[in-house]
């Protein structure tokens, strides 16, 4: 089935980048006063790039993603999509959350995908359902296109949400820890399936995670955020060789990021050169505490 035309995207290499975050600060009010969630954050994402935003819980990475989606207004700074300031949500950004209840419960798998296509791309009912069934098949849900969300497993629900996002072909995909609630085996499988779809479609993606191995496996570039308030603490390019779990390059880069985040708090960081790279499901390093 032919692809839909891109949504107001200039040709590759022309014009401003798909996403530019420029000196963004995000604050919110509590009973105790003003809280700064994100402070003076800047980065860009090029077309076809998968940027992983890595950091501990509470560092503001999900808050920043929601601002990119248009759900939150910046306190200062600017977020631009192909040069145009982001003022509200729009079909040029599709979000996949970690919660399993992000699907419309009264619509089937195909119905959820088709609804997004009709609303975001203005397709008719017949074409939207044809494309929806095609995308359901591409994420392994071809036999469940007429199933309702309450009959699906958590992984199947996430597949549907991902298919819905890809089907619309937005300017950028926004993924807020989409696999965090899955078991280890399902998480690994879904990461691989996401990579295959991104490489097939050339999608541009902002991916939020607190797991170092996931950031390296999914991202072509990793930004490490500092604890609250969130700032960009480090940036790592991830070459193809370093995205393969179990390889020396993956292990070295994983250890380098661990050292950056945890420093001397990790005894193994002092002897990293003498240790084999461990990247199995039982060695999933997550950034869960302040440094």
TACOR-V997447 format. One record per residue. N is the residue number from 1. OMEGA is omega in radians with two decimals (NA if undefined). D_FIRST is the distance of its C-alpha to the first C-alpha in whole Angstrom. Layout:
n=N omega=OMEGA d_first=D_FIRST
n=N omega=OMEGA d_first=D_FIRST
//
This chain:
n=1 omega=-3.11 d_first=0
n=2 omega=3.13 d_first=4
n=3 omega=3.02 d_first=7
n=4 omega=3.06 d_first=9
n=5 omega=-3.14 d_first=13
n=6 omega=-3.08 d_first=15
n=7 omega=3.05 d_first=18
n=8 omega=-3.14 d_first=21
n=9 omega=3.06 d_first=21
n=10 omega=3.11 d_first=23
n=11 omega=-3.11 d_first=22
n=12 omega=3.12 d_first=23
n=13 omega=-3.14 d_first=26
n=14 omega=3.01 d_first=27
n=15 omega=-3.10 d_first=29
n=16 omega=-3.13 d_first=30
n=17 omega=3.10 d_first=28
n=18 omega=-3.14 d_first=25
n=19 omega=3.03 d_first=28
n=20 omega=3.05 d_first=32
n=21 omega=-2.95 d_first=34
n=22 omega=3.05 d_first=38
n=23 omega=-3.06 d_first=41
n=24 omega=2.98 d_first=40
n=25 omega=3.14 d_first=42
n=26 omega=3.12 d_first=42
n=27 omega=3.03 d_first=45
n=28 omega=-3.07 d_first=45
n=29 omega=3.00 d_first=48
n=30 omega=3.09 d_first=50
n=31 omega=-3.12 d_first=53
n=32 omega=3.14 d_first=55
n=33 omega=-3.10 d_first=53
n=34 omega=3.10 d_first=51
n=35 omega=3.06 d_first=48
n=36 omega=-3.13 d_first=46
n=37 omega=-3.11 d_first=43
n=38 omega=-3.06 d_first=42
n=39 omega=2.99 d_first=44
n=40 omega=-3.13 d_first=43
n=41 omega=3.10 d_first=40
n=42 omega=2.98 d_first=38
n=43 omega=3.03 d_first=35
n=44 omega=3.03 d_first=32
n=45 omega=3.12 d_first=28
n=46 omega=3.13 d_first=27
n=47 omega=3.13 d_first=23
n=48 omega=-3.12 d_first=21
n=49 omega=3.03 d_first=24
n=50 omega=-3.10 d_first=25
n=51 omega=3.10 d_first=28
n=52 omega=3.10 d_first=30
n=53 omega=-2.99 d_first=33
n=54 omega=3.09 d_first=35
n=55 omega=-3.12 d_first=39
n=56 omega=3.06 d_first=41
n=57 omega=3.11 d_first=41
n=58 omega=-3.11 d_first=42
n=59 omega=3.08 d_first=41
n=60 omega=-3.09 d_first=39
n=61 omega=3.10 d_first=36
n=62 omega=3.07 d_first=34
n=63 omega=3.12 d_first=36
n=64 omega=3.11 d_first=35
n=65 omega=3.13 d_first=31
n=66 omega=3.06 d_first=32
n=67 omega=3.07 d_first=33
n=68 omega=3.12 d_first=30
n=69 omega=-3.13 d_first=28
n=70 omega=3.13 d_first=31
n=71 omega=-3.13 d_first=33
n=72 omega=3.06 d_first=36
n=73 omega=3.10 d_first=38
n=74 omega=3.03 d_first=39
n=75 omega=3.00 d_first=43
n=76 omega=-3.08 d_first=43
n=77 omega=-3.04 d_first=41
n=78 omega=2.99 d_first=37
n=79 omega=-3.07 d_first=34
n=80 omega=3.08 d_first=31
n=81 omega=-3.03 d_first=28
n=82 omega=3.06 d_first=27
n=83 omega=-3.12 d_first=31
n=84 omega=-3.13 d_first=31
n=85 omega=3.10 d_first=33
n=86 omega=-3.13 d_first=31
n=87 omega=-3.07 d_first=33
n=88 omega=3.05 d_first=31
n=89 omega=3.11 d_first=28
n=90 omega=-3.10 d_first=25
n=91 omega=3.07 d_first=21
n=92 omega=3.03 d_first=21
n=93 omega=3.07 d_first=22
n=94 omega=-3.06 d_first=21
n=95 omega=2.97 d_first=24
n=96 omega=-3.12 d_first=24
n=97 omega=3.12 d_first=27
n=98 omega=-3.10 d_first=29
n=99 omega=-3.14 d_first=30
n=100 omega=-3.04 d_first=28
n=101 omega=-3.12 d_first=29
n=102 omega=3.09 d_first=27
n=103 omega=3.05 d_first=24
n=104 omega=-3.00 d_first=25
n=105 omega=-3.11 d_first=27
n=106 omega=3.10 d_first=27
n=107 omega=3.11 d_first=23
n=108 omega=3.05 d_first=21
n=109 omega=3.12 d_first=19
n=110 omega=-3.14 d_first=16
n=111 omega=3.09 d_first=18
n=112 omega=-3.12 d_first=19
n=113 omega=-3.12 d_first=15
n=114 omega=3.13 d_first=15
n=115 omega=3.11 d_first=18
n=116 omega=3.13 d_first=18
n=117 omega=3.13 d_first=15
n=118 omega=-3.09 d_first=17
n=119 omega=-3.03 d_first=20
n=120 omega=-3.05 d_first=18
n=121 omega=3.07 d_first=16
n=122 omega=-3.14 d_first=17
n=123 omega=3.05 d_first=14
n=124 omega=-3.06 d_first=16
n=125 omega=-3.07 d_first=16
n=126 omega=-3.11 d_first=14
n=127 omega=-3.12 d_first=11
n=128 omega=3.13 d_first=12
n=129 omega=3.08 d_first=12
n=130 omega=3.12 d_first=9
n=131 omega=3.14 d_first=8
n=132 omega=3.13 d_first=11
n=133 omega=3.08 d_first=11
n=134 omega=-3.13 d_first=8
n=135 omega=3.06 d_first=10
n=136 omega=3.11 d_first=13
n=137 omega=-3.10 d_first=12
n=138 omega=3.10 d_first=12
n=139 omega=3.06 d_first=15
n=140 omega=-3.13 d_first=17
n=141 omega=-3.12 d_first=17
n=142 omega=3.13 d_first=15
n=143 omega=-3.10 d_first=19
n=144 omega=-3.08 d_first=20
n=145 omega=-3.12 d_first=17
n=146 omega=3.14 d_first=20
n=147 omega=3.10 d_first=23
n=148 omega=-3.06 d_first=25
n=149 omega=-3.06 d_first=25
n=150 omega=3.12 d_first=29
n=151 omega=-3.05 d_first=28
n=152 omega=3.00 d_first=26
n=153 omega=3.12 d_first=28
n=154 omega=3.13 d_first=28
n=155 omega=3.12 d_first=25
n=156 omega=3.08 d_first=23
n=157 omega=3.13 d_first=23
n=158 omega=3.06 d_first=23
n=159 omega=3.12 d_first=20
n=160 omega=3.13 d_first=19
n=161 omega=3.12 d_first=20
n=162 omega=3.10 d_first=18
n=163 omega=3.11 d_first=15
n=164 omega=-3.13 d_first=16
n=165 omega=-3.13 d_first=17
n=166 omega=-3.07 d_first=14
n=167 omega=-3.12 d_first=11
n=168 omega=-3.10 d_first=14
n=169 omega=-3.13 d_first=14
n=170 omega=3.06 d_first=17
n=171 omega=3.14 d_first=20
n=172 omega=3.04 d_first=21
n=173 omega=3.13 d_first=21
n=174 omega=-3.05 d_first=24
n=175 omega=-3.07 d_first=25
n=176 omega=-3.12 d_first=29
n=177 omega=-3.00 d_first=30
n=178 omega=-3.09 d_first=27
n=179 omega=-3.03 d_first=28
n=180 omega=-3.07 d_first=32
n=181 omega=-3.12 d_first=32
n=182 omega=3.03 d_first=31
n=183 omega=-3.00 d_first=33
n=184 omega=-3.11 d_first=33
n=185 omega=3.12 d_first=31
n=186 omega=-3.14 d_first=28
n=187 omega=3.14 d_first=29
n=188 omega=-3.13 d_first=28
n=189 omega=-3.12 d_first=25
n=190 omega=3.07 d_first=23
n=191 omega=3.14 d_first=24
n=192 omega=3.13 d_first=23
n=193 omega=3.09 d_first=20
n=194 omega=3.12 d_first=20
n=195 omega=-3.13 d_first=20
n=196 omega=3.13 d_first=18
n=197 omega=3.14 d_first=15
n=198 omega=-3.13 d_first=17
n=199 omega=3.12 d_first=17
n=200 omega=-3.03 d_first=14
n=201 omega=-3.07 d_first=13
n=202 omega=-3.07 d_first=16
n=203 omega=3.01 d_first=17
n=204 omega=-2.94 d_first=21
n=205 omega=2.92 d_first=23
n=206 omega=-2.98 d_first=26
n=207 omega=3.14 d_first=27
n=208 omega=3.12 d_first=31
n=209 omega=2.97 d_first=32
n=210 omega=3.12 d_first=36
n=211 omega=-3.08 d_first=35
n=212 omega=-3.09 d_first=36
n=213 omega=3.12 d_first=34
n=214 omega=3.12 d_first=31
n=215 omega=-3.13 d_first=31
n=216 omega=-3.08 d_first=32
n=217 omega=-3.07 d_first=29
n=218 omega=-2.97 d_first=26
n=219 omega=2.91 d_first=28
n=220 omega=3.07 d_first=28
n=221 omega=-3.11 d_first=31
n=222 omega=2.97 d_first=33
n=223 omega=3.13 d_first=36
n=224 omega=3.13 d_first=38
n=225 omega=3.09 d_first=40
n=226 omega=3.05 d_first=44
n=227 omega=-3.08 d_first=45
n=228 omega=-0.10 d_first=46
n=229 omega=-3.02 d_first=46
n=230 omega=2.99 d_first=42
n=231 omega=3.05 d_first=42
n=232 omega=-3.10 d_first=41
n=233 omega=-3.11 d_first=43
n=234 omega=3.12 d_first=41
n=235 omega=-3.13 d_first=38
n=236 omega=2.94 d_first=37
n=237 omega=-3.11 d_first=34
n=238 omega=3.08 d_first=32
n=239 omega=-3.09 d_first=32
n=240 omega=-3.09 d_first=29
n=241 omega=-3.09 d_first=32
n=242 omega=3.14 d_first=34
n=243 omega=-3.09 d_first=30
n=244 omega=3.13 d_first=31
n=245 omega=3.10 d_first=33
n=246 omega=3.13 d_first=36
n=247 omega=3.10 d_first=37
n=248 omega=-3.13 d_first=40
n=249 omega=3.10 d_first=38
n=250 omega=-3.11 d_first=36
n=251 omega=-3.13 d_first=40
n=252 omega=-3.12 d_first=41
n=253 omega=3.07 d_first=39
n=254 omega=3.14 d_first=39
n=255 omega=3.12 d_first=43
n=256 omega=3.12 d_first=43
n=257 omega=3.06 d_first=41
n=258 omega=-3.14 d_first=44
n=259 omega=3.13 d_first=47
n=260 omega=-3.06 d_first=45
n=261 omega=-3.01 d_first=45
n=262 omega=3.12 d_first=48
n=263 omega=-3.07 d_first=50
n=264 omega=-3.13 d_first=53
n=265 omega=3.13 d_first=52
n=266 omega=3.13 d_first=51
n=267 omega=-3.08 d_first=53
n=268 omega=-3.14 d_first=51
n=269 omega=-3.11 d_first=50
n=270 omega=-3.09 d_first=53
n=271 omega=-3.04 d_first=52
n=272 omega=-3.06 d_first=49
n=273 omega=-3.08 d_first=49
n=274 omega=-3.09 d_first=51
n=275 omega=3.03 d_first=49
n=276 omega=3.10 d_first=45
n=277 omega=3.11 d_first=42
n=278 omega=-3.07 d_first=41
n=279 omega=3.11 d_first=38
n=280 omega=-3.05 d_first=38
n=281 omega=-3.12 d_first=37
n=282 omega=-3.12 d_first=40
n=283 omega=-3.12 d_first=41
n=284 omega=-3.07 d_first=38
n=285 omega=3.12 d_first=40
n=286 omega=3.11 d_first=40
n=287 omega=-3.00 d_first=41
n=288 omega=3.14 d_first=43
n=289 omega=-3.09 d_first=46
n=290 omega=3.10 d_first=48
n=291 omega=NA d_first=49
//
